[in-house]
Amino acid sequence: MKTPWINHDIHRSVRVVPSDDIIELLIKMGVIIPYPTMQRLHELFYLRDGKLEWITPVRRKPSQGWINKKDGKHYIRVDGKQCQVKRLLAIYRGEE
C-alpha cells in the first residue's frame, strides 16, 4: 500500500525569514513598500486622545481605516501600504 503525500511545510516549527539583502533588494524594486518614517507620520497625522487623526482629510471625510476580519487588527492605508495602527502609533511616538 502506498503512503499518501504529506505536505511537511505546514508542520514547520521554525519560520523561514528572508535575509536582509533580499529584503533591501525587494524594497528597491518596489515589491515591498516600507512603513512610513516618523517624520512622514508627523506630516500626515496628529495625535488626539491616543488616536491618530489625519491633518487633512484624504477624501471627503477622513478615513478611520478598517479592522481585518481574520486577525482583528486595525489598519490604515498610508502612502499605498496597509499599516497596523498600533505600529504606526509606536513609530509616531518614536518607540520603534
Secondary structure, 3 states (H helix, E strand, C coil): CCCCCCCHHHHCCCCCCCCHHHHHHHHHHCCCCCCCCHHHHHHHEEEECCEEEECCCCCCCCCCCEECCCCCCEEEEECCEEEEHHHHHHHHHCCC
